[in-house]
Amino acid sequence: EDPTLAHIFSQKREELDRQLSLIADRNTSRFLLGSRQLFGDVDAELLSLAEQVLVFSKPEAGADAAPEYVSAEAFAEQARREIAYYREQDAGLPARVEVRQDVTGIMVSKGNFLVGTDAQVSSAGLRATLAHEIGTHVLTHYNGNQQPFRELYAGMAGYESMQEGLAVLAEYLVGGLGRTRLRLLASRVMAVHMITEGADFIETFRGLRDRYEMGPRASFYVSMRVFRGGGYTKDKIYLQGLKQLLRYLAKGGDLEDLYLGKVSYDYLPLVRELQWRQILVRPRLLPRFLAEKETTARLDTLRKGLTVMDLMKDA
C-alpha cells in the first residue's frame, strides 16, 4: 500500500531472482549473461576513466619490492580492537572477528569480520583495510539492522556499487588510497570490459600484462577474479562506485546519510523521502575517521569537485 516501499521491495525481489538464476548457472555459458544483467556492462565513461588511470599510473620504481605483511592473527587482533572501539560507542554492536581456514583472504559476512588463515595484509595498508571492511561494511550492516525493514542491512537492489565505492572512499579518507590501489581497481574494469567483448582468459591476462604493464601475478589474479563462475563482472563496481560518490559529494551530498544501511545510489531520492517521512532512522554508528581533522580537510577538498584522476595525481 506504500508506493515507495513497494517499488524498493519489488526491485529487490527481481534482483534476488536474478541472483538465484546466477547461482544455478555457475560454470555454464549462461553465467556471464546473468552477471551482466545484475551488474551491467562497462560504459564508455567508466572505460575511459580506467584507461586514463592505467596509462597515468605506470609501475612505480621499487613497486616489485616485497611489502611488509602482518600475520592473519595479528591483523585479526587489530580488527578486534577496532570493533571494541565501536562497541564502546554502542554496546549493541554484535560483530565478531574470526580467523578461519574455510575463508580465502578477508571478508565481512552477516556483519562479522572473517579472516582467512592465509590472509596477508600489508603493514602500510592496515588502517585503510580496517576502514574499508569494518568502518564501512560492518557499520552499514549494523546500522541497516536498526532500520524498520530488513533490506537496509541485506542490501537494496544494486547496492554493491555504492557500498564498495564508499569503502574505497574510506581508504582515501584515512590516507591509504595510493596509485597502486587505484591501478588495481582500473585493471578490474578493463578485465570486465575485455570479457564482455569476448576475450578468453589468456587474452585477458595478456591484455593486462602487455598493454597496461600489469605484473604477471597481478594480471593472473585480476583475470581469475573476473572469470570465476563463468564470467563474474562485479569487479567493475569499485571504480564505478568511487566515481559516483565523488560526483555525489561535489553536488553537496551528505556522507553520513550513506551509512544508515546498505543503500543504492539509484535509490537515494527514495531514501531521502523515507528519512523525511521519519521511516528511516539516523545511523547508530559512524566511522571513527569521520571525526578526525585530516578527514574533514580531505572531505572539504572533495566537495570542490575532485575526480578520480585528481586523486590519482595527488597520490
C-alpha angles and dihedrals in degrees: 000000000000110000095204095050092040090057094047093049095045091052090051091049090054091049092050089052091053092047092053090051090050091054091050091049097053114141093011132105089254094064096078092050091051091048091051090052090054101042104019127224129290106274123216094259094052092044091052091049092050091050091049091051093049094047093046096046103059112175109289123237109268092016089130092060110114111254121225112259134199120221123254091252093049091048091048090053090053089050091051090053090050092052090045088058091055092045088058087059093046119012091198094072103118098187117132135185121233131183106212139178093213094062125083113213116329132317145160114237123180090342095308124114113233123193121192117226088238095048117132123197121177117237090233092054098044097102093044091051092051091049090050099046105028103020090051116017099035095042097047090049091051095044090047089053089061091059122098095250130045099234093081092067098031088050133258117257108287094008095137096084093053093041096052092039089054090049092051090047088054088058089056094046091057091047096254105112106103134170093265091058093046089048090054092051091049091049089055090055091051092048091051090049092050094050092049088051090057103264117151126222096273093047091050092048093049092045091057094042100043107027099036099027096236114163116257093248093050091044091053094046094049092046091048092053092051096046097047114122092009100305121343112193099183093104093080091070097076096068091032092054093048090052091050092049094050088053090047092053093046088057091054098262118170110245094199091062089065092064097061089092142312097313130177122238090224093054099048092111089055091047090053090050091052089049091051089051088050093238092122122053130217118269113278092211132029127191113275092230092065089073093055122102092228091056092049090052092049092048091050088054093048091052089063089072107270118175132210089262089055089055089048093053092048095047 
